[in-house]
């Protein structure tokens, strides 16, 4: 599992600039106005062979008690509780303030985030203090399933229902599951690994607020899984946190199954499932490929059918299409809808090949890669899904210049 580093400090000392420097892209908004970063920002980063999760936080101002400041304080506290290591950033021009001094002693040398000076030394020092990354190795044929969702949505109950025993402690109190729990499972001749997590890192250091907002453990579980089971509370419907969790699985390129739990508590008519499905598709447009199932972990209603969907999307997730068949279909797709002109020049798509699985990833060789509009890329992806039945997994397409 990847260690976690959090950047904290007063407003406008360069936290987001440092964050962007380390992750090597402009993921955090940078500006001179204090308070631009209000929530935590997560990214995976690498330095000298070491991989870690980096958290950017809003500016911390002790003594300021307006609504925005209190929200930032809360997010900073959550980041501190999640982190294995804290980088406390101060302004080299202004020097230390009284509230800086205790934490600033941990950093012996000033750095410049804007110009990149000293960042290498900082990361060398930081990585030397981190615990080593640890990964449990399992049989590669295992389908690894991460059970994800907000606290108290029924993750542990669902795992217990699938396993058929009380392997995971179940409680009505949110946050009962404090660490990721791996459980091997065999159904017939197929082997699985269930990863149950409540999004909590350590039992002794976690506040109640962290149980509500944490996503670090979800990120770690997604890193390790093939299929993400994303639980949604039928009573509450789609929330912002549900969308964030589904987005993490999508961005990481994991196959997903959307499971609406507590379906036994919903008053139903002949249109209820249709209305819920439409609501999910509308709010989670980016993951329209994921199948949806309505279950009750409490009563067992349709719970075991989840594994059938997992099998389906897992097979697609690692499916490889023969190059000859792929290009035969590809030629027909291009002929039926040629790409538009690019700067008065003809866009030519020569051929395609599948370069990897988990998820299925394709490279298309063209004369002007920069001329491919996102709408035409979406058309290509949809046609690949349609022709090769990739309806339950992300599909990635990249355009490259031939030669």
GIQUI-V378851 format. One record per backbone hydrogen bond with DSSP energy under -0.5 kcal/mol. NH is the residue of the N-H (numbers start at 1). CO is the residue of the C=O. If there is no record, write none. Layout:
BEGIN
nh=NH co=CO
nh=NH co=CO
END
This chain:
BEGIN
nh=3 co=51
nh=5 co=53
nh=6 co=85
nh=7 co=55
nh=8 co=6
nh=8 co=87
nh=10 co=89
nh=13 co=10
nh=18 co=14
nh=19 co=15
nh=20 co=16
nh=21 co=17
nh=22 co=18
nh=23 co=19
nh=24 co=20
nh=25 co=20
nh=27 co=25
nh=36 co=33
nh=38 co=36
nh=41 co=56
nh=43 co=54
nh=45 co=52
nh=47 co=50
nh=50 co=47
nh=52 co=45
nh=53 co=3
nh=54 co=43
nh=55 co=5
nh=56 co=41
nh=57 co=7
nh=60 co=9
nh=61 co=59
nh=64 co=61
nh=65 co=63
nh=70 co=66
nh=71 co=67
nh=72 co=68
nh=73 co=69
nh=74 co=70
nh=75 co=71
nh=76 co=72
nh=77 co=73
nh=78 co=74
nh=79 co=75
nh=80 co=76
nh=81 co=77
nh=82 co=78
nh=83 co=79
nh=84 co=4
nh=85 co=4
nh=87 co=6
nh=88 co=86
nh=89 co=8
nh=89 co=87
nh=92 co=90
nh=95 co=91
nh=100 co=97
nh=101 co=97
nh=103 co=100
nh=104 co=100
nh=105 co=101
nh=106 co=103
nh=107 co=104
nh=108 co=106
nh=112 co=117
nh=113 co=111
nh=116 co=112
nh=117 co=112
nh=119 co=116
nh=122 co=118
nh=123 co=119
nh=124 co=120
nh=125 co=121
nh=126 co=122
nh=127 co=123
nh=128 co=124
nh=129 co=125
nh=129 co=126
nh=130 co=126
nh=134 co=1
nh=142 co=139
nh=143 co=191
nh=144 co=142
nh=145 co=143
nh=145 co=193
nh=146 co=144
nh=146 co=227
nh=147 co=145
nh=147 co=195
nh=148 co=146
nh=148 co=229
nh=153 co=150
nh=158 co=154
nh=159 co=155
nh=160 co=156
nh=161 co=157
nh=162 co=158
nh=163 co=159
nh=164 co=160
nh=165 co=160
nh=167 co=165
nh=176 co=173
nh=178 co=176
nh=181 co=196
nh=183 co=194
nh=185 co=192
nh=187 co=190
nh=188 co=186
nh=190 co=187
nh=192 co=185
nh=193 co=143
nh=194 co=183
nh=195 co=145
nh=195 co=193
nh=196 co=181
nh=196 co=194
nh=197 co=147
nh=197 co=195
nh=206 co=203
nh=211 co=207
nh=212 co=208
nh=212 co=209
nh=213 co=209
nh=214 co=210
nh=219 co=215
nh=220 co=216
nh=221 co=217
nh=222 co=218
nh=223 co=219
nh=224 co=220
nh=225 co=221
nh=225 co=222
nh=226 co=144
nh=227 co=144
nh=228 co=255
nh=229 co=146
nh=229 co=227
nh=230 co=228
nh=230 co=257
nh=231 co=148
nh=231 co=229
nh=232 co=259
nh=234 co=232
nh=234 co=261
nh=237 co=233
nh=243 co=239
nh=244 co=240
nh=245 co=241
nh=246 co=242
nh=247 co=243
nh=248 co=244
nh=249 co=245
nh=250 co=246
nh=251 co=247
nh=252 co=248
nh=253 co=250
nh=254 co=249
nh=255 co=226
nh=256 co=392
nh=257 co=228
nh=258 co=291
nh=259 co=230
nh=259 co=257
nh=260 co=258
nh=260 co=293
nh=261 co=232
nh=261 co=259
nh=263 co=295
nh=265 co=262
nh=266 co=263
nh=272 co=269
nh=275 co=271
nh=276 co=272
nh=277 co=273
nh=278 co=274
nh=279 co=275
nh=280 co=276
nh=281 co=277
nh=282 co=278
nh=283 co=279
nh=284 co=280
nh=285 co=282
nh=287 co=284
nh=288 co=285
nh=290 co=287
nh=291 co=256
nh=293 co=258
nh=295 co=260
nh=295 co=293
nh=296 co=301
nh=300 co=296
nh=303 co=300
nh=304 co=300
nh=305 co=302
nh=306 co=303
nh=307 co=304
nh=308 co=304
nh=309 co=305
nh=310 co=306
nh=311 co=307
nh=312 co=308
nh=313 co=309
nh=314 co=310
nh=315 co=311
nh=316 co=312
nh=317 co=313
nh=318 co=314
nh=319 co=316
nh=326 co=322
nh=327 co=323
nh=328 co=324
nh=329 co=325
nh=330 co=326
nh=331 co=327
nh=332 co=328
nh=333 co=329
nh=334 co=330
nh=335 co=331
nh=336 co=332
nh=337 co=333
nh=342 co=345
nh=345 co=342
nh=348 co=346
nh=349 co=347
nh=350 co=348
nh=350 co=365
nh=351 co=365
nh=353 co=363
nh=355 co=353
nh=355 co=361
nh=356 co=361
nh=358 co=317
nh=360 co=394
nh=361 co=356
nh=362 co=396
nh=363 co=353
nh=364 co=398
nh=365 co=351
nh=366 co=364
nh=366 co=400
nh=367 co=348
nh=371 co=368
nh=372 co=369
nh=373 co=371
nh=376 co=373
nh=377 co=373
nh=378 co=374
nh=379 co=375
nh=380 co=376
nh=381 co=377
nh=382 co=378
nh=383 co=379
nh=384 co=380
nh=385 co=381
nh=386 co=382
nh=387 co=383
nh=388 co=384
nh=389 co=385
nh=390 co=385
nh=391 co=389
nh=396 co=360
nh=398 co=362
nh=400 co=364
nh=402 co=366
END
